[in-house]
Amino acid sequence: MKDLMGLMKQAQAMQQKMAEAQARLDEAEVTGEAGAGLIAMTMTAKGDLKRVSIDKSLIDPDEPEILEDLILAAHADARRKAEVRQQEVLKEAAGGLDLPPGMNLPF
């Protein structure tokens, strides 16, 4: 019975760490760029888009495809950075456990 109580305390501590990690992910921001920084997107580590910055030199009504492609590239860059930040924060919260990619805690 003593082991069960210890296990329950560990589970509660892990749950608290995960809640704190989720809060940090809400606050952590990453910025993805494209076109040598002419387009930038900032999002939280959870993937919520916060800001988009587009240099006016890219706004050409005759060639919207260039702007569209750069927006997609900036978003992909920001998303990759957000995923890295997620893994860092969750790994720290999990006490160094090596979680498989895509495994989001708490379950």
C-alpha positions as CSV (number, residue, x, y, z in Angstrom):
1,M,0.0,0.0,0.0
2,K,2.9,2.3,0.7
3,D,4.1,1.9,-2.9
4,L,0.7,2.8,-4.2
5,M,0.7,6.1,-2.2
6,G,4.1,6.9,-3.5
7,L,3.0,6.2,-7.1
8,M,0.0,8.4,-6.6
9,K,2.2,11.3,-5.3
10,Q,4.5,10.9,-8.3
11,A,1.4,11.0,-10.6
12,Q,0.2,14.1,-9.0
13,A,3.6,15.8,-9.3
14,M,3.8,14.8,-12.9
15,Q,0.3,16.2,-13.5
16,Q,1.3,19.5,-11.9
17,K,4.5,19.7,-14.0
18,M,2.5,19.1,-17.2
19,A,-0.1,21.8,-16.3
20,E,2.8,24.2,-15.8
21,A,4.4,23.1,-19.1
22,Q,1.1,23.7,-20.9
23,A,0.9,27.2,-19.4
24,R,4.5,27.9,-20.6
25,L,3.6,26.7,-24.1
26,D,0.8,29.2,-24.2
27,E,3.2,32.0,-23.4
28,A,6.2,30.9,-25.4
29,E,6.4,32.5,-28.8
30,V,8.4,31.6,-31.9
31,T,8.8,33.5,-35.1
32,G,9.1,31.9,-38.6
33,E,10.5,33.9,-41.5
34,A,10.6,33.7,-45.3
35,G,12.0,35.8,-48.1
36,A,15.1,36.8,-46.1
37,G,12.9,38.1,-43.3
38,L,10.5,40.0,-45.5
39,I,7.7,38.0,-44.1
40,A,7.5,37.0,-40.4
41,M,4.9,35.1,-38.5
42,T,4.9,34.8,-34.7
43,M,2.9,32.1,-33.0
44,T,2.7,30.5,-29.6
45,A,4.5,27.1,-29.1
46,K,1.0,25.6,-29.2
47,G,0.5,27.0,-32.7
48,D,-1.8,30.0,-32.1
49,L,-0.9,32.7,-34.6
50,K,-0.2,36.0,-32.9
51,R,1.3,38.3,-35.6
52,V,2.0,38.5,-39.3
53,S,4.5,41.0,-40.7
54,I,4.7,41.6,-44.5
55,D,7.2,44.0,-46.0
56,K,5.3,46.3,-48.4
57,S,7.8,45.6,-51.2
58,L,6.2,42.2,-51.5
59,I,2.7,43.5,-52.2
60,D,2.4,43.3,-56.0
61,P,-1.2,42.8,-57.2
62,D,0.1,41.4,-60.5
63,E,2.0,38.6,-58.7
64,P,0.1,37.4,-55.6
65,E,1.6,33.9,-55.9
66,I,4.9,35.1,-54.6
67,L,3.4,36.6,-51.5
68,E,1.2,33.5,-51.0
69,D,4.2,31.1,-51.3
70,L,6.3,33.2,-48.8
71,I,3.4,33.3,-46.3
72,L,3.2,29.5,-46.5
73,A,7.0,29.2,-46.1
74,A,7.0,31.5,-43.0
75,H,4.1,29.6,-41.4
76,A,6.0,26.3,-42.0
77,D,9.1,27.7,-40.4
78,A,7.2,29.0,-37.4
79,R,5.4,25.7,-37.0
80,R,8.7,23.7,-37.0
81,K,10.1,26.1,-34.4
82,A,6.9,25.7,-32.3
83,E,7.2,21.9,-32.4
84,V,10.8,22.1,-31.2
85,R,9.8,24.4,-28.4
86,Q,7.0,22.0,-27.4
87,Q,9.3,19.0,-27.2
88,E,11.8,21.0,-25.2
89,V,9.2,22.2,-22.6
90,L,7.4,18.8,-22.4
91,K,10.7,16.9,-22.1
92,E,11.7,19.2,-19.2
93,A,8.4,18.7,-17.5
94,A,8.5,15.0,-18.0
95,G,11.8,14.9,-16.0
96,G,13.9,14.1,-19.0
97,L,11.8,11.3,-20.4
98,D,12.3,10.9,-24.1
99,L,8.8,11.2,-25.5
100,P,8.1,10.0,-29.0
101,P,7.3,12.7,-31.6
102,G,3.7,13.7,-31.6
103,M,3.1,12.4,-28.1
104,N,1.4,15.3,-26.3
105,L,1.1,15.2,-22.5
106,P,-1.1,15.3,-20.6
107,F,-3.0,12.6,-22.5
